[in-house]
Amino acid sequence: MIRIGLRDARSHFGRFIMSIVAIALGVSFVVGSFCFREMLDNQVSQMMSTNADHDVYVRGSQEKKNSSAMSMGSTKSYNTIDTDLADDIAKIDGVSSAHVIYGLSGVVLLDKHGDAVTTVGSPTLAMGMGKSEPWRSAKFTAGTWPKNGDEIALHSFAAEQSKLKVGDKTKIVYPDGARDVTVSGIFTTDASQAGAIIIAIDPATAKEETNQQSDDPDKASLISVYGNNTTPLTAEQQQQLSDRINRKLPKSAKAHAITGDAYRDESTKSTQDALGFVQPLILIFAVIALFVGSFIIANTFSMIVRESMRGYALLRSIGASPLQVFTTVIVQAVLLGLVGSAAGIALGWGMVKLIASGLSNMGMPLTGATDPSVSDMLIGLLVGLVVTLIGAALPARNAALAPPIQAMNETVNPEKPVHMRGIIGTTMVALGFLSWAFTYVLASADGNGPTPWKMINDIAVGWPLGIGAALAVIGVIVAGPAYVSTAGTILGWLPSKIFTVTGRLAQRNISRSKRRTSNTAAALFVGVAIVSCLGVVATSAKASVNSLIDTGLKADFAISSASGGRIPDQAIKDIENVDGVKHVVSNRVVLGVKYDGKSVSGFTFATQPELFTKIFAAETTEGDAVSALKDGKLLVGKTIADDRGWHVGQKVKVTAENTVVDEQATAKAQADYQAKVKAHAQELQTQAQQMAASGDMAGAQAKAKEIEQYTDKAKNVDPKTLVKTKKVNTKKTLTIGAIVSNSVYRDFAIINDDLAEQIGNKQTMFVMQAYVTDRRGSDTTQVKKAIKKAVKKYYTISVFDRDEYKSTMSSMINQMLMVLYALLALSIIIAIFGIVNTLALSVSERTKEIGLLRAIGTSRGQVRGMLGIEAAIISVFGTVMGLVVGVSAGVVIRAVYAAKGLETLAIPWQQLLVFLLLSIVVGLVSSISPASRALKQPVLDAVASE
Amino acid sequence: MARHTFHDTQHTTDKTPDDGIVARAIDLTKVYGSKDNEVTALNHVNVEFRRGEMTAIMGPSGSGKSTLMHCMAGLDTPSSGRVIVEGLEVSSMNQKQLTDLRREQIGFIFQSFNLVPTLSAEENILLPLQIAKRPIDRDWFNQVVKVVGLEKRLSHRPSQLSGGQQQRVACARAIMARPSVIFADEPTGNLDSRSSREVLSFLRDSVRDYGQSIVMVTHDPRAASFADRVLVLADGNITRDMQHPTYDEILEVFAGNDDDADNIDSVTATEVAQA
């Protein structure tokens, strides 16, 4: 029996191709998604072991609740610890070095030609490293560590991108300005840095730059410890060292040491979790492909079984058992599943390789392994086989159990009724929409929530949203067959008016096997639903940004900094001096401000009243923004006000802890130093005089030279080393003057510049965003050029006019849309397979009927037309359902996140229309091959009675 | 009126002056299979079918009777020889010409599966005209429907009709377009004797009353006895050509070789064996 099955499989191979492709596609997504995930994981852990290669890490001992809503993944945060602790730890036995590693993420490196080195999304990082604080994983290929702030060392990828060599002079732009540096060395690391530009800078410089942006320079989150500066410690040694450090750490330090391995595992996991969202997205499409695949296989085997029925009847009549007949069919399915899965594994592997090489071409080299593991392959194989067997099981059963007599005549058994599915499915869809409606009410409710039950009001909106989506999608698939007839009538109306006969035939053929039609359409339905939903969200996001700029932003230019968001004060002054510039409004971030003891979700910034007269039209729910700013009152965003229950007129205690230069102490330190220098010089002078007196002229001269050198050195001493800082706590009670509801400022607290200086401290405040209006009548492009010229020397400052400002926001969204279209293309390909297959099956079932039609004068074109219309109705049916569900989901999502920047609802009608037209084309294209097959059949064979 | 116009044109465009022949086969040969196992289904057959006559083709299974009809109707291509229907050479036609021929000159009635299952009886009857985008003559339609006795069944789907009713719908459909010739392939093969009689009477009446030409393949002497002329084939040759034979005369021809009469069971047995 197995031999018969194998022989059958060989003769049916042509039939199997489409099934194999479908299975291969599905399996390739499964394998590819696992493989891609593993590649990312691998890359992350490689980077972790290279970039976090310390033997022991010391961090805060108390876990903090994560206050930031933006943080993703499972990152835990701990209390910060004193930086001074590093010195104590360094003295512990077995510790060769212990440092706080300062890293700056907003720097810009200029390449050989003086242009900024850009990356694709990866950061440019400047890390404090040097001979005394080495990075163990870095291996120098040329030169060595930077000795001071005038030198830098480059990671090989950074050197490659900037084309800089050891000894080359260039500039590095720190948040506070550019600095001339010389490349002192180039080093490599085992793991690629995923496109990041890594620069080693002098640790003192790194600390200084970091401190400028820090709330509290004396605190750090992590102290990194090497037990040995050249060779990594074993796990056991790490454990011993961390235990020793823990014993020595004073309880008051609130610090705790963990082994490097533990730390790496922890951070690897949290990074991997954060990247984990990619896989389910790919898997959705794998599921679609496999669903269609299984369905195609069922269809294919139905065809094969029908055609071989007489053979099976013969086998049965000469004594084969039903199980044996079943086996002949299943053997073919197993074979098909194996071939399809193998092809799919190869395809998935290739896809991941392609993605990896694509990324590396784009400037993001990855060293993570791209090869699928054995378990990936087994999963792929298993999935492919199971899906194939599920698809083949029913036809195989029919083959085995059909009585020989039934095998002889071609009657198609009538379908089971579909009313029940219609009722169940429709109920599910209705519940889904109800759930969405509830989501909407929940999201748009102010304060207390829509229901009297607190428990329900506290449900995160994601739940009803997701449940609604699941119910709607599954409901439509369940109910689909019940609506096929209606859909055929409606969608077939137009074709049946244009092509009276073929249109009407097609219209009726659609509802002949409702389940099959509906399942075929389902593939397209799911794909289109996902894409149109995201399309609505993306378009709304774009429209929201645009309308914000069109209606809200009155400025002619927006100025922002590419690096760390800091715009030097001098740059603002330079812009103010540009000819044609009328007004510059700068938003200055004030760090470390707390309101009634708690910080706000966004941050505090200081600005001028012009922000709300010349730049943005203020939207307030209470109070007047402009006068509030003028009067030195506090403005809070609506989100904060809602959160805290604040209203205009209420008084809020504002506290700020600032680390400031202790003028007195600094003056004293300087005076002390001067005195020390003076005393020493005096002492040398005395010695010289004594020498001169004793006749040692040469000695006296040498001493005089020493004095000169010493005083020179004293003069050149970096005054920064003498700066003493102190902590200053400012307290102030402010009255709330207005509650701002402009979407951009909802999470912020706003004060005027005077207040900012009283509360904060000038050194830690920095301008993050500036807006420029030009003089009426001046040429905008000219002014823009002039501004650009004025800020060129700061390298990192970008000037956007209104259109550019819009497009920077939307280009990101456009990129996302591109990915969506790729997914759509994918689901279309899969759907085409489904439709082709369904039509092929239906043609094979209707051989006689089509022959009859041909015999009574139907032309080839008319047969093609009929099948084309059938296919188009199927694909339009799927697309329309997808559009309805997808757009509804998009509308709900938009409404739910209206407060998070999706203010304007925009439905991409044009795009949706293109989807619809595309679906007609898809249908017509799908019908070509089945129609050809139908026409190849000689009329005689179809109608001959013998 | 449209019908008459159509009918008139058809006659005036006839290339040959009306010699009373609607279709003819000239030296028609059909060979199946490859060199090694050749089967000659038709062996240099010459035959003419006269206008306004019902001709029955009889013969044992494998005699070539169906092949002759299929070649005449353009459903099969002969190995050599010519087929001419209404002065048009069918044997050399391409697909488009064949489609036109089927639309204008030929009607079909098959043994089974004559109707499109998704269409009602009325729609099935009108289908050939609609496919050919020809105008529908309602008077003629009503007349045909009345003759076949389907007035009350017009809105029924084929699955709601009995076998005899289905076959009468097929007859109505064939005659609706008033083709030059109707080819009927075992039209009563699946019917009981009463339904057979109804269908055959209708076919005979259409010949008598409307001058319709019909060529019918059958193995049933009773059915053949309705014909004006009976041709008997054996081994690819016409062995008898009888004018208005009686039932007994036909029976006589087949006396002694009853086992040649087709029956469903023997067909099934052979085919299962082949499969």
Boltz contact constraints between the chains, C-beta under 6 A:
constraints:
  - contact:
      token1: [A, 310]
      token2: [B, 275]
      max_distance: 6.0
  - contact:
      token1: [A, 311]
      token2: [B, 275]
      max_distance: 6.0
  - contact:
      token1: [A, 314]
      token2: [B, 272]
      max_distance: 6.0
  - contact:
      token1: [A, 314]
      token2: [B, 275]
      max_distance: 6.0
  - contact:
      token1: [A, 501]
      token2: [B, 130]
      max_distance: 6.0
  - contact:
      token1: [A, 501]
      token2: [B, 131]
      max_distance: 6.0
  - contact:
      token1: [A, 508]
      token2: [B, 118]
      max_distance: 6.0
  - contact:
      token1: [A, 848]
      token2: [B, 113]
      max_distance: 6.0
  - contact:
      token1: [A, 849]
      token2: [B, 116]
      max_distance: 6.0
  - contact:
      token1: [A, 855]
      token2: [B, 108]
      max_distance: 6.0
  - contact:
      token1: [A, 856]
      token2: [B, 128]
      max_distance: 6.0
  - contact:
      token1: [A, 857]
      token2: [B, 102]
      max_distance: 6.0
  - contact:
      token1: [A, 857]
      token2: [B, 103]
      max_distance: 6.0
  - contact:
      token1: [A, 857]
      token2: [B, 128]
      max_distance: 6.0
  - contact:
      token1: [A, 857]
      token2: [B, 131]
      max_distance: 6.0
  - contact:
      token1: [A, 857]
      token2: [B, 132]
      max_distance: 6.0
  - contact:
      token1: [A, 858]
      token2: [B, 131]
      max_distance: 6.0
  - contact:
      token1: [A, 859]
      token2: [B, 99]
      max_distance: 6.0
  - contact:
      token1: [A, 939]
      token2: [B, 75]
      max_distance: 6.0
  - contact:
      token1: [A, 940]
      token2: [B, 70]
      max_distance: 6.0
  - contact:
      token1: [A, 940]
      token2: [B, 75]
      max_distance: 6.0
  - contact:
      token1: [A, 940]
      token2: [B, 76]
      max_distance: 6.0
  - contact:
      token1: [A, 943]
      token2: [B, 110]
      max_distance: 6.0
  - contact:
      token1: [A, 945]
      token2: [B, 111]
      max_distance: 6.0
  - contact:
      token1: [A, 945]
      token2: [B, 186]
      max_distance: 6.0
